[in-house]
Amino acid sequence: MKPLTVIALAILAAATWWLAFTQEPDIEKKTTQLGHKIDYFLKDFEVLSMTLEGKPKQRIKAEHMEHFVDDDSTEMTRPIMTMYSPEKPDLHIHSETGYISSDGELVLLNGAVNIKRDALKNIAPLEIDTHNLRVQLPNDFAETDEFVKIKSGINTIEGIGLRAHFREPINIKILEQVRGLHEIN
């Protein structure tokens, strides 16, 4: 081989090598992030919180529960929340799905929500139908911005938005477009 050919090939190889490294696209550095992943799930989930005196305060049951590792939240299918009151009928809240915050203080009951309390001596039964209820467990407070229908005995009240304290004495407020039907015996 002629020395001129060897030099030309060496220059061509060096130029190719140089182009390969200078024209290489930047490789994006990927950071590892945890997705919204389930770390455990339960069928027939049930949790009970107690008062300081050791009496039941609230119970949450669900057909299915999933706990998420990234934000420590919990999602439920067909949850039923029960709020206990001494010497009064229990309050039962049913919904399609639910969510419990990582600190366990906020429960979101999503979809159709039904709240029932049985009658007691001179207190009529109570039934509330609404959607998408937010419940703050520490103070037994619930709220929604959706349509609400309340039935108590033969009386009916409906409107938009609800703010309710379920701790005795129960205090329920409908926010807008309130209509009612009250029958006097």
C-alpha positions in Angstrom: 0.0 0.0 0.0 1.2 3.4 -0.8 2.0 5.7 2.1 -0.4 8.4 0.7 -3.3 5.9 0.7 -2.6 4.9 4.3 -2.5 8.5 5.4 -5.8 9.2 3.5 -7.5 6.2 5.2 -6.1 7.3 8.6 -7.5 10.8 8.1 -10.8 9.4 7.0 -11.0 7.1 10.0 -10.2 9.9 12.4 -12.8 12.2 10.8 -15.4 9.5 11.0 -14.6 8.9 14.7 -14.7 12.6 15.4 -18.1 13.0 13.6 -19.5 10.1 15.5 -18.7 11.6 18.9 -19.5 15.2 18.2 -22.8 14.5 16.4 -24.1 12.0 19.0 -27.5 13.1 20.3 -27.7 14.0 24.0 -29.1 11.1 26.0 -31.8 12.3 28.4 -31.1 11.4 32.0 -34.2 9.6 33.4 -35.0 10.0 37.0 -36.7 7.1 38.7 -40.1 8.1 40.2 -42.6 5.9 41.8 -45.9 5.9 39.9 -49.3 5.7 41.5 -48.8 2.0 42.4 -50.7 -0.3 44.6 -48.6 -1.8 47.4 -51.4 -3.9 48.9 -55.1 -4.5 48.5 -57.9 -6.2 50.6 -61.2 -7.7 49.9 -63.9 -7.1 52.6 -62.0 -4.2 54.1 -63.1 -2.9 57.5 -61.6 -0.3 59.9 -63.0 0.9 63.2 -62.0 4.0 65.1 -62.8 4.3 68.8 -63.4 7.2 71.2 -61.1 7.8 74.1 -63.5 5.9 76.3 -63.1 2.8 74.0 -66.5 3.0 72.4 -67.0 2.8 68.6 -66.9 6.2 66.9 -66.8 5.4 63.1 -66.5 2.3 61.0 -65.7 2.0 57.3 -66.3 -1.2 55.4 -65.7 -1.7 51.6 -66.0 -4.6 49.2 -62.5 -3.9 47.9 -59.6 -1.6 49.1 -56.4 -0.6 47.4 -53.5 1.2 49.2 -51.1 3.3 47.1 -47.4 3.6 48.1 -46.6 6.9 46.5 -49.1 9.1 48.4 -50.2 6.7 51.2 -53.8 7.1 50.1 -56.5 4.4 50.0 -59.3 3.8 47.4 -62.4 1.8 48.1 -65.2 0.1 46.1 -68.7 0.3 47.6 -67.8 1.8 51.0 -70.2 2.0 53.9 -69.4 4.4 56.6 -71.1 4.1 60.0 -71.1 7.0 62.5 -72.0 5.9 66.0 -73.9 8.1 68.5 -74.5 7.1 72.1 -78.2 6.3 72.8 -79.1 7.3 69.2 -79.5 5.3 66.0 -76.4 4.9 63.9 -75.8 6.9 60.8 -75.0 4.8 57.7 -73.4 6.4 54.6 -73.2 4.3 51.4 -71.4 5.3 48.1 -70.2 3.9 44.9 -66.5 4.5 45.5 -64.4 6.2 48.2 -61.0 7.6 49.0 -59.2 8.0 52.3 -56.3 10.6 52.6 -52.9 9.5 53.9 -53.6 11.0 57.4 -56.9 9.2 57.6 -58.8 12.4 58.3 -60.5 13.1 55.0 -62.9 10.6 53.3 -64.2 11.3 49.8 -67.4 9.3 49.0 -67.8 9.5 45.2 -70.8 8.8 43.0 -74.3 8.4 44.4 -74.3 8.8 48.2 -77.1 7.6 50.5 -77.2 8.5 54.2 -79.7 6.8 56.5 -80.6 7.0 60.2 -83.4 4.9 61.7 -86.2 6.5 63.7 -86.1 6.8 67.5 -89.1 7.3 69.8 -90.1 10.9 68.8 -87.4 11.4 66.1 -88.4 10.6 62.5 -86.1 8.5 60.3 -83.6 10.4 58.2 -82.5 9.8 54.6 -80.3 12.0 52.5 -79.5 11.4 48.8 -76.7 13.3 47.1 -73.4 12.8 45.2 -69.7 13.3 46.0 -69.6 13.8 49.7 -66.5 15.0 51.5 -66.3 13.8 55.2 -63.8 15.2 57.7 -63.6 12.4 60.3 -62.2 14.3 63.3 -65.2 16.6 63.6 -67.9 14.5 61.9 -68.4 17.2 59.3 -69.7 16.4 55.7 -70.2 18.6 52.7 -71.1 18.5 49.0 -71.8 21.0 46.3 -74.2 18.7 44.5 -78.0 18.3 44.5 -79.3 17.1 47.9 -82.6 15.5 48.8 -83.5 15.0 52.5 -86.4 13.0 53.7 -87.4 12.9 57.4 -90.7 11.1 58.0 -93.2 12.6 55.6 -91.2 15.9 55.1 -88.9 16.5 52.2 -86.3 19.2 51.6 -84.1 19.6 48.5 -81.5 22.0 47.1 -78.0 22.5 46.0 -75.0 22.1 48.4 -74.9 20.6 51.9 -72.9 21.3 55.0 -73.6 18.9 57.9 -72.3 18.2 61.4 -73.3 14.7 62.3 -72.2 14.9 65.9 -75.2 15.4 68.2 -77.1 17.5 67.9 -77.1 17.0 64.1 -77.0 20.3 62.2 -77.7 20.2 58.4 -77.7 23.2 56.1 -78.7 23.3 52.4 -77.0 26.1 50.7 -79.0 27.1 47.6 -82.3 26.7 45.7 -83.9 25.2 48.8 -87.4 23.8 48.4 -89.4 21.9 51.0 -92.6 20.0 51.6 -93.7 19.8 55.2 -96.9 18.1 56.2 -98.6 19.0 59.5 -100.5 16.2 61.2 
